[in-house]
């Protein structure tokens, strides 16, 4: 299928937080790049995250729990094998 392609610079959550202050809500659905974005230490301070994870590179729901579960309570909707919507609410 013919399509246009754009190359854009990557900006980390930590860089966004440094420039603009705390991130109060994150919505992420980037067709597989969520793994590198959510692997940023700044994710620990975000109170609520809504998004969709994709089984890119063999990643699973358990990988998302391992990535966010230390700081957030997670809930999921959709097929267990992904892609799957998720909500992550910060534990206080």
VMD Tcl script that draws the C-alpha trace (Angstrom):
set ca {
  {0.00 0.00 0.00}
  {1.54 3.34 -0.96}
  {2.09 5.64 1.98}
  {4.06 8.63 3.17}
  {6.77 8.10 5.75}
  {8.14 10.63 8.22}
  {11.22 10.40 10.42}
  {10.81 12.27 13.70}
  {13.13 12.88 16.62}
  {12.57 10.79 19.71}
  {11.94 12.64 22.98}
  {12.10 10.78 26.28}
  {9.62 11.15 29.13}
  {12.49 12.37 31.31}
  {13.29 15.13 28.81}
  {9.63 16.17 28.68}
  {9.49 16.28 32.49}
  {12.71 18.34 32.68}
  {11.42 20.86 30.16}
  {7.74 21.09 31.16}
  {7.47 19.77 34.72}
  {5.57 16.76 36.07}
  {3.50 14.63 33.74}
  {0.04 14.15 35.28}
  {-1.45 11.87 32.60}
  {0.06 9.85 29.75}
  {-1.88 8.39 26.82}
  {0.26 6.10 24.70}
  {-0.62 4.10 21.58}
  {2.34 4.06 19.26}
  {2.13 0.65 17.58}
  {5.06 -0.96 19.38}
  {7.29 1.90 20.49}
  {5.57 2.00 23.90}
  {8.24 -0.35 25.26}
  {11.10 2.12 24.93}
  {8.97 5.05 26.12}
  {7.71 3.22 29.23}
  {11.22 2.01 30.08}
  {12.09 5.58 31.16}
  {12.55 6.17 34.94}
  {10.16 9.17 34.73}
  {7.28 6.71 34.31}
  {7.40 6.01 38.06}
  {6.09 9.53 38.80}
  {3.15 9.55 36.37}
  {-0.13 9.12 38.30}
  {-2.17 7.66 35.44}
  {-1.21 6.00 32.17}
  {-3.68 4.75 29.54}
  {-2.56 3.01 26.43}
  {-2.19 -0.04 24.30}
  {0.72 -2.45 24.35}
  {1.75 -4.52 21.34}
  {3.54 -7.89 21.24}
  {6.54 -6.33 19.49}
  {9.65 -8.48 19.67}
  {7.75 -11.19 21.55}
  {6.76 -8.88 24.43}
  {3.82 -10.03 26.56}
  {1.42 -8.67 29.15}
  {3.83 -10.00 31.80}
  {6.57 -7.77 30.36}
  {4.35 -4.71 30.82}
  {3.57 -5.75 34.40}
  {7.31 -6.14 35.02}
  {7.93 -2.68 33.54}
  {5.18 -0.76 35.38}
  {3.97 -3.01 38.19}
  {6.48 -1.78 40.76}
  {4.80 1.65 40.80}
  {1.36 1.13 39.25}
  {-1.73 -1.05 39.59}
  {-2.59 -2.32 36.12}
  {-5.79 -3.43 34.45}
  {-6.19 -4.84 30.95}
  {-8.86 -5.15 28.29}
  {-8.55 -7.20 25.12}
  {-6.86 -10.38 24.00}
  {-4.23 -11.63 26.46}
  {-1.71 -12.07 23.61}
  {-2.12 -8.41 22.62}
  {-2.45 -5.85 21.37}
  {-4.25 -4.99 24.55}
  {-5.51 -1.78 26.16}
  {-4.22 -1.04 29.63}
  {-4.66 1.39 32.48}
  {-1.94 1.98 35.04}
  {-2.73 3.91 38.23}
  {0.11 5.02 40.49}
  {0.33 3.41 43.91}
  {0.69 6.02 46.64}
}
mol new
graphics top color blue
foreach p $ca { graphics top sphere $p radius 0.5 }
foreach p [lrange $ca 0 end-1] q [lrange $ca 1 end] { graphics top cylinder $p $q radius 0.2 }
display resetview
